[in-house]
Amino acid sequence: MEDIREDFDNLVWDKIDEEWEKVQLELLRRPIPCFAQFPEEKTLIEAATASHIEKRTQISTAPVLSTERILS
């Protein structure tokens, strides 16, 4: 009986691990080489990413104070 329970527990943990790996692939941000060549571009992309995450998820992000100075 205990072996059956242990097998079931392992199956559940394996399922949880699989789902966690799927979520991590979706949430993991990776820089794209040569996509942002200048610091200003990188900052704008980071600000846009933070805004997108804040609007579309329940993950809290640091507020974007301003991108005005970069654009001018």
C-alpha positions as CSV (number, residue, x, y, z in Angstrom):
1,M,0.0,0.0,0.0
2,E,2.8,2.4,0.9
3,D,4.5,1.8,-2.5
4,I,1.3,2.8,-4.3
5,R,1.1,6.0,-2.3
6,E,4.8,6.7,-2.9
7,D,4.4,6.2,-6.7
8,F,1.3,8.5,-6.7
9,D,3.3,11.2,-4.8
10,N,6.1,10.9,-7.3
11,L,3.7,11.2,-10.2
12,V,2.2,14.3,-8.7
13,W,5.6,15.9,-8.1
14,D,6.6,15.1,-11.7
15,K,3.4,16.8,-13.0
16,I,4.1,19.8,-10.9
17,D,7.7,20.0,-12.1
18,E,6.5,19.8,-15.7
19,E,4.0,22.6,-15.3
20,W,6.6,24.7,-13.5
21,E,9.1,24.3,-16.4
22,K,6.4,25.4,-18.9
23,V,5.7,28.5,-16.9
24,Q,9.4,29.3,-16.4
25,L,9.9,29.2,-20.2
26,E,7.1,31.7,-20.7
27,L,8.2,34.1,-18.0
28,L,12.0,33.9,-18.5
29,R,13.2,37.0,-20.3
30,R,16.3,36.6,-22.3
31,P,18.2,39.3,-24.1
32,I,18.2,39.1,-27.9
33,P,21.8,39.7,-29.1
34,C,22.1,42.7,-31.4
35,F,18.4,43.7,-30.9
36,A,19.2,46.7,-28.8
37,Q,22.5,48.1,-29.9
38,F,22.4,51.4,-27.9
39,P,21.8,51.9,-24.1
40,E,18.8,54.1,-24.9
41,E,17.1,51.4,-27.0
42,K,17.7,48.8,-24.2
43,T,16.2,51.2,-21.6
44,L,13.1,51.7,-23.8
45,I,12.7,48.0,-24.3
46,E,13.0,47.4,-20.6
47,A,10.4,50.1,-19.8
48,A,8.0,48.6,-22.4
49,T,8.5,45.1,-21.0
50,A,7.9,46.3,-17.4
51,S,4.7,48.1,-18.5
52,H,3.5,45.0,-20.4
53,I,4.1,42.7,-17.4
54,E,2.3,45.1,-15.1
55,K,-0.7,45.4,-17.4
56,R,-1.1,41.7,-18.3
57,T,-0.1,39.9,-15.1
58,Q,-0.4,40.2,-11.4
59,I,3.3,40.5,-11.0
60,S,4.4,43.7,-9.4
61,T,7.1,45.7,-11.1
62,A,9.0,48.8,-10.3
63,P,7.2,51.9,-11.7
64,V,8.5,53.4,-15.0
65,L,9.2,56.9,-13.9
66,S,9.8,58.5,-17.3
67,T,11.2,57.7,-20.8
68,E,10.9,61.4,-21.8
69,R,14.6,62.2,-21.5
70,I,15.6,59.2,-23.6
71,L,13.2,60.2,-26.5
72,S,14.3,63.8,-26.7
